[in-house]
Amino acid sequence: METRTKTVVAETLRLARWVIKPESTMATLGAGSLDVVGIIMALEREFDCCLPDDLFSPNNSEKGQLTFQELVDVIERSTQTHAVDA
């Protein structure tokens, strides 16, 4: 899951995968708001899941600073929930 997430984020931001660390945030990776929307949409397609709309909300400092590892954790929970609902 982590590898696939890293690939999606790296391709969307046009970064080398090695740049993305568990503690990286979208801000430290240089992602703007449109990049974040693109990342969320790409991740939803990749994992066939539905992620929260406010996942990286700048109005919520905790979510605005979501790390890459926390993102992977959210995706894992979302795919598990989706599998149970199906």
MDTraj code that builds the backbone (N, CA, C; nanometers):
import mdtraj as md
import numpy as np

residues = "MET GLU THR ARG THR LYS THR VAL VAL ALA GLU THR LEU ARG LEU ALA ARG TRP VAL ILE LYS PRO GLU SER THR MET ALA THR LEU GLY ALA GLY SER LEU ASP VAL VAL GLY ILE ILE MET ALA LEU GLU ARG GLU PHE ASP CYS CYS LEU PRO ASP ASP LEU PHE SER PRO ASN ASN SER GLU LYS GLY GLN LEU THR PHE GLN GLU LEU VAL ASP VAL ILE GLU ARG SER THR GLN THR HIS ALA VAL ASP ALA".split()
xyz = np.array([
    [0.0824, -0.1190, 0.0000],
    [0.0000, 0.0000, 0.0000],
    [0.0871, 0.1258, 0.0000],
    [0.1895, 0.1247, 0.0844],
    [0.2777, 0.2410, 0.0923],
    [0.3483, 0.2666, -0.0409],
    [0.3929, 0.1615, -0.1052],
    [0.4640, 0.1758, -0.2328],
    [0.3721, 0.2331, -0.3399],
    [0.2511, 0.1818, -0.3482],
    [0.1559, 0.2315, -0.4483],
    [0.1185, 0.3769, -0.4206],
    [0.1007, 0.4116, -0.2938],
    [0.0677, 0.5496, -0.2568],
    [0.1830, 0.6417, -0.2938],
    [0.3034, 0.5987, -0.2633],
    [0.4216, 0.6800, -0.2946],
    [0.4337, 0.7014, -0.4454],
    [0.4053, 0.5989, -0.5226],
    [0.4118, 0.6107, -0.6682],
    [0.3101, 0.7120, -0.7193],
    [0.1873, 0.7056, -0.6684],
    [0.0828, 0.8000, -0.7115],
    [0.1218, 0.9425, -0.6760],
    [0.1662, 0.9643, -0.5533],
    [0.2042, 1.0991, -0.5098],
    [0.3230, 1.1494, -0.5914],
    [0.4229, 1.0654, -0.6096],
    [0.5421, 1.1050, -0.6858],
    [0.5081, 1.1392, -0.8302],
    [0.4256, 1.0571, -0.8944],
    [0.3888, 1.0837, -1.0333],
    [0.3054, 1.2109, -1.0444],
    [0.2135, 1.2315, -0.9515],
    [0.1290, 1.3504, -0.9563],
    [0.2107, 1.4773, -0.9367],
    [0.3058, 1.4730, -0.8453],
    [0.3884, 1.5910, -0.8168],
    [0.5154, 1.5977, -0.9012],
    [0.5361, 1.4958, -0.9835],
    [0.6563, 1.4866, -1.0674],
    [0.7833, 1.4936, -0.9823],
    [0.7850, 1.4051, -0.8823],
    [0.8995, 1.3946, -0.7922],
    [0.9589, 1.2545, -0.8007],
    [1.0826, 1.2424, -0.7597],
    [1.1420, 1.1101, -0.7438],
    [1.0815, 1.0476, -0.6188],
    [1.0560, 0.9182, -0.6232],
    [0.9931, 0.8498, -0.5097],
    [1.0759, 0.8609, -0.3822],
    [1.2086, 0.8629, -0.3941],
    [1.2947, 0.8659, -0.2762],
    [1.2805, 0.9957, -0.1973],
    [1.2268, 1.0997, -0.2597],
    [1.2083, 1.2280, -0.1924],
    [1.0992, 1.2192, -0.0850],
    [1.0041, 1.1296, -0.1056],
    [0.8891, 1.1188, -0.0158],
    [0.9253, 1.0314, 0.1041],
    [0.9227, 1.0934, 0.2202],
    [0.9544, 1.0264, 0.3465],
    [0.8263, 1.0099, 0.4278],
    [0.8236, 0.9196, 0.5251],
    [0.7032, 0.9016, 0.6076],
    [0.6567, 1.0315, 0.6742],
    [0.7492, 1.1186, 0.7089],
    [0.7146, 1.2430, 0.7771],
    [0.6853, 1.3594, 0.6816],
    [0.6976, 1.3367, 0.5513],
    [0.6692, 1.4422, 0.4532],
    [0.5225, 1.4814, 0.4570],
    [0.4967, 1.6116, 0.4415],
    [0.3599, 1.6600, 0.4259],
    [0.3458, 1.7075, 0.2815],
    [0.2244, 1.7301, 0.2390],
    [0.2048, 1.7796, 0.1031],
    [0.2731, 1.9152, 0.0864],
    [0.2719, 1.9957, 0.1923],
    [0.3375, 2.1266, 0.1872],
    [0.4883, 2.1124, 0.1696],
    [0.5500, 2.0212, 0.2444],
    [0.6953, 2.0060, 0.2316],
    [0.7340, 1.9461, 0.0968],
    [0.6378, 1.8787, 0.0324],
    [0.6635, 1.8230, -0.1008],
    [0.6333, 1.9243, -0.2113],
    [0.5853, 2.0422, -0.1720],
    [0.5590, 2.1479, -0.2687],
    [0.4248, 2.1389, -0.3387],
    [0.3307, 2.0643, -0.2813],
    [0.1994, 2.0481, -0.3434],
    [0.1111, 2.1686, -0.3146],
    [0.0487, 2.2193, -0.4204],
    [-0.0504, 2.3248, -0.4062],
    [-0.1883, 2.2629, -0.3921],
    [-0.2889, 2.3469, -0.3794],
    [-0.4244, 2.2956, -0.3563],
    [-0.4751, 2.2119, -0.4731],
    [-0.4432, 2.2513, -0.5964],
    [-0.4855, 2.1712, -0.7120],
    [-0.4112, 2.0388, -0.7179],
    [-0.2851, 2.0401, -0.6774],
    [-0.2082, 1.9153, -0.6711],
    [-0.2725, 1.8189, -0.5720],
    [-0.3151, 1.8719, -0.4574],
    [-0.3763, 1.7888, -0.3539],
    [-0.5050, 1.7257, -0.4060],
    [-0.5868, 1.8042, -0.4765],
    [-0.7099, 1.7504, -0.5349],
    [-0.6755, 1.6376, -0.6325],
    [-0.5746, 1.6593, -0.7148],
    [-0.5314, 1.5570, -0.8101],
    [-0.4813, 1.4316, -0.7411],
    [-0.4091, 1.4485, -0.6306],
    [-0.3574, 1.3343, -0.5549],
    [-0.4726, 1.2543, -0.4960],
    [-0.5677, 1.3235, -0.4356],
    [-0.6820, 1.2542, -0.3755],
    [-0.7589, 1.1765, -0.4811],
    [-0.7856, 1.2392, -0.5954],
    [-0.8596, 1.1712, -0.7026],
    [-0.7819, 1.0507, -0.7542],
    [-0.6516, 1.0666, -0.7719],
    [-0.5688, 0.9562, -0.8218],
    [-0.5643, 0.8409, -0.7215],
    [-0.5560, 0.8739, -0.5931],
    [-0.5537, 0.7698, -0.4903],
    [-0.6875, 0.6963, -0.4829],
    [-0.7966, 0.7698, -0.4979],
    [-0.9285, 0.7059, -0.4970],
    [-0.9429, 0.6093, -0.6139],
    [-0.8907, 0.6485, -0.7295],
    [-0.8932, 0.5576, -0.8457],
    [-0.8029, 0.4373, -0.8235],
    [-0.6842, 0.4624, -0.7744],
    [-0.5850, 0.3553, -0.7541],
    [-0.6354, 0.2490, -0.6562],
    [-0.6984, 0.2944, -0.5486],
    [-0.7385, 0.2012, -0.4435],
    [-0.8887, 0.1729, -0.4409],
    [-0.9620, 0.2276, -0.5361],
    [-1.1071, 0.2082, -0.5421],
    [-1.1696, 0.2346, -0.4050],
    [-1.1435, 0.3540, -0.3544],
    [-1.1943, 0.3909, -0.2228],
    [-1.2446, 0.5347, -0.2281],
    [-1.3026, 0.5790, -0.1209],
    [-1.3504, 0.7165, -0.1092],
    [-1.2811, 0.7795, 0.0108],
    [-1.2010, 0.8812, -0.0172],
    [-1.1290, 0.9499, 0.0894],
    [-1.2075, 1.0734, 0.1324],
    [-1.1933, 1.1159, 0.2572],
    [-1.2658, 1.2345, 0.3051],
    [-1.2316, 1.3578, 0.2210],
    [-1.3334, 1.4382, 0.1904],
    [-1.3135, 1.5589, 0.1098],
    [-1.2176, 1.6573, 0.1754],
    [-1.2188, 1.6606, 0.3081],
    [-1.1354, 1.7567, 0.3801],
    [-1.0041, 1.6949, 0.4287],
    [-0.9580, 1.5946, 0.3576],
    [-0.8385, 1.5205, 0.3995],
    [-0.7195, 1.6120, 0.4271],
    [-0.6987, 1.7115, 0.3426],
    [-0.5868, 1.8043, 0.3592],
    [-0.6352, 1.9462, 0.3810],
    [-0.7462, 1.9600, 0.4506],
    [-0.8087, 2.0900, 0.4709],
    [-0.7120, 2.1913, 0.5321],
    [-0.6908, 2.3047, 0.4626],
    [-0.6035, 2.4080, 0.5200],
    [-0.6693, 2.4772, 0.6398],
    [-0.8011, 2.4591, 0.6561],
    [-0.8716, 2.5203, 0.7686],
    [-0.8531, 2.4419, 0.8971],
    [-0.7977, 2.3246, 0.8857],
    [-0.7736, 2.2403, 1.0025],
    [-0.6241, 2.2124, 1.0063],
    [-0.5540, 2.2760, 1.0970],
    [-0.4074, 2.2662, 1.0962],
    [-0.3597, 2.1221, 1.1120],
    [-0.4343, 2.0402, 1.1846],
    [-0.3946, 1.9002, 1.2004],
    [-0.4020, 1.8278, 1.0660],
    [-0.5108, 1.8473, 0.9931],
    [-0.5246, 1.7816, 0.8636],
    [-0.4343, 1.8449, 0.7591],
    [-0.4122, 1.9753, 0.7697],
    [-0.3252, 2.0436, 0.6755],
    [-0.1819, 1.9950, 0.6836],
    [-0.1458, 1.9367, 0.7971],
    [-0.0102, 1.8870, 0.8177],
    [-0.0040, 1.7345, 0.8156],
    [-0.1028, 1.6719, 0.7556],
    [-0.1076, 1.5262, 0.7455],
    [0.0215, 1.4756, 0.6820],
    [0.0869, 1.3811, 0.7463],
    [0.2110, 1.3269, 0.6909],
    [0.1804, 1.2181, 0.5892],
    [0.2815, 1.1810, 0.5138],
    [0.2651, 1.0746, 0.4152],
    [0.2233, 0.9451, 0.4846],
    [0.2859, 0.9129, 0.5976],
    [0.2504, 0.7902, 0.6694],
    [0.1064, 0.7947, 0.7177],
    [0.0610, 0.9104, 0.7651],
    [-0.0787, 0.9237, 0.8076],
    [-0.1732, 0.9078, 0.6889],
    [-0.1309, 0.9568, 0.5729],
    [-0.2101, 0.9398, 0.4515],
    [-0.2250, 0.7914, 0.4186],
    [-0.1165, 0.7178, 0.4260],
    [-0.1213, 0.5728, 0.4007],
    [-0.2171, 0.5064, 0.4997],
    [-0.2117, 0.5474, 0.6249],
    [-0.3007, 0.4912, 0.7270],
    [-0.4476, 0.5196, 0.6948],
    [-0.4776, 0.6417, 0.6497],
    [-0.6150, 0.6780, 0.6124],
    [-0.6627, 0.5912, 0.4956],
    [-0.5759, 0.5704, 0.3977],
    [-0.6122, 0.4882, 0.2818],
    [-0.6376, 0.3444, 0.3256],
    [-0.5523, 0.2922, 0.4116],
    [-0.5715, 0.1550, 0.4603],
    [-0.7061, 0.1406, 0.5306],
    [-0.7393, 0.2354, 0.6165],
    [-0.8692, 0.2301, 0.6854],
    [-0.9845, 0.2428, 0.5862],
    [-0.9674, 0.3297, 0.4882],
    [-1.0730, 0.3517, 0.3889],
    [-1.0960, 0.2280, 0.3028],
    [-0.9891, 0.1601, 0.2649],
    [-1.0053, 0.0401, 0.1817],
    [-1.0626, -0.0740, 0.2625],
    [-1.0303, -0.0818, 0.3907],
    [-1.0881, -0.1849, 0.4767],
    [-1.2368, -0.1606, 0.4961],
    [-1.2747, -0.0354, 0.5156],
    [-1.4157, 0.0007, 0.5313],
    [-1.4912, -0.0295, 0.4037],
    [-1.4292, 0.0051, 0.2888],
    [-1.4926, -0.0180, 0.1586],
    [-1.5131, -0.1681, 0.1357],
    [-1.4162, -0.2489, 0.1749],
    [-1.4261, -0.3936, 0.1564],
    [-1.5383, -0.4522, 0.2438],
    [-1.5548, -0.3989, 0.3630],
    [-1.6607, -0.4464, 0.4531],
    [-1.7979, -0.4071, 0.3990],
    [-1.8085, -0.2856, 0.3419],
    [-1.9349, -0.2364, 0.2891],
    [-1.9774, -0.3083, 0.1615],
    [-1.8810, -0.3632, 0.0881],
    [-1.9116, -0.4224, -0.0427],
    [-1.9828, -0.5544, -0.0325],
])
top = md.Topology()
chain = top.add_chain()
for i, resn in enumerate(residues, 1):
    res = top.add_residue(resn, chain, resSeq=i)
    for name in ("N", "CA", "C"):
        top.add_atom(name, md.element.get_by_symbol(name[0]), res)
traj = md.Trajectory(xyz[None], top)
